[in-house]
Amino acid sequence: MQRIRTSRRTFGRLAGTAGLGALAGGVLVGSPSVAAPTWRVTGRSAASLQPFDDAMRGFMQARDIPAGQLAVTYQGRLVLARGYTYSEDAGLTVQPTSLFRVASVSKSVTAAAVATLAQDGKLGLTTPVTSLINLVPPAGQQLDPRMSQVTMSRLLQHTGGWDRSLSGDPMFMDRTISRALGVPMELHLADVVRYMSGRPLDFAPGSRVAYSNYGYGLARQVIEKVSGLPYASYVQQRLFAPLGITRMKLAWSVAPLTGEVPYRSQYTGTTVLNETGDTVPAPYGAFSMRLQEGNGRWAASAVDLARWAAAFDAAGPVFDNSSLSRIFARPEVGVNPSGWYYGLGWQVRPVSGGTGRNTWHTGSLPGTSTLLVRGSNGLSFVALFNQRDDASGLSYSTIDPDLWAASRRVTSWPSHNLFPSYF
């Protein structure tokens, strides 16, 4: 297994470790540079796929992104697996197997876990959440009676009744919840669930769509209760092991996993990992990774996610055809005017007269920007970055059209398959 070479100097510079990096004006900086950033590429590809390398280089250099990764599959074959480094620090070398926090791309994993529990007859997608787990509000508060209408499919399709634009996102309301419950930080997901069990829903379940990280946190609780296993154990045993995926793990707020890249942001915040009130780099404690379990905590490489995405192409060791149909089925509400909708952990756009579909998900946290795309034309790609903001003000969402444009410049696709090199 290839590993990222992250020196103490590199980690300190990007994570703000005392004595190894400094914070100036809210922007993470390192020791004065003695050399300009250099562009370095690892991994395998083919000459005909140069447009993908060019797209990643242009995107990363314009935004001064130190670490990136790309995996491309075509007709089920892994044809490109790259790590990209744009840094003056030789201690940072991104490999195709380096790990990145993938943020909300994790939702495809949680939804799949629920789908396999349904496939195995352990729950139903129309089963109310309140029939599967016991939701106990704080003393003196009541559970919204409409919670009996929140089914598993509504949780996963973001129609459960929570609207973060109205009542906030509880996965990032650590201090509010800490004070309300009288518990210290760092919070546990169970604290968030208890707090939310005493709050009214923002709308009637099933009546409209509102993206909800909390819904996926609640789905995580269901997975543990129904499976009888810790969330990560169930996912690794039931979903990842049959696919040969061994690198994907739950990320932490500060301690890096082996082979994990460091993260960078121009912003700082007050830590939610304890009560000290310390100012920290945004990716390292301004939010709690522990609370994101279910909605955004997985760390993976692009090749891992390419392998994961391929599991949705046809029935196999994880999903049967009925499960795949349910994962991508149209919801009861929420079809966008342009035709796309949110299925179970995936955004879905029917194409080719309804006979095919493009599916995708993005991820975003301080220090993280990710994209996973499955195309109806046999092309899929995964792009991961260790930064989501910078002084340029440029959008990070343009990587999607950039990579589609790169694919149209490919005149011939290689016949090789790199999957056996990584699994």
NORFEN-V137982 format. One line per field, one symbol per residue. ss: DSSP state (H for helix, E for strand, - for the rest). Layout:
ss: ???
This chain:
ss: ----E--HHHHHHHH------EEE--EEE--------EEEEEEE--HHHHHHHHHHHHHHHHH---EEEEEEEE--EEEEEEEEEEE-----E-----EEE-HHHHHHHHHHHHHHHHH--------EHHH-------------HHHHH-EHHHHH-------HHHH--HHH-HHHHHHHH-------HHHHHHHHH---------------HHHHHHHHHHHHHHH---HHHHHHHHHHHHH-----EE---------E-------EEE--------EEE--------HHH-----EEE-HHHHHHHHH----------HHHHHHH------------EEE----EEEEEHHH-EEEEEEEEEE--EEEEEEE----EEEEEEE-------------HHHHHHHHHH----------HHHH-
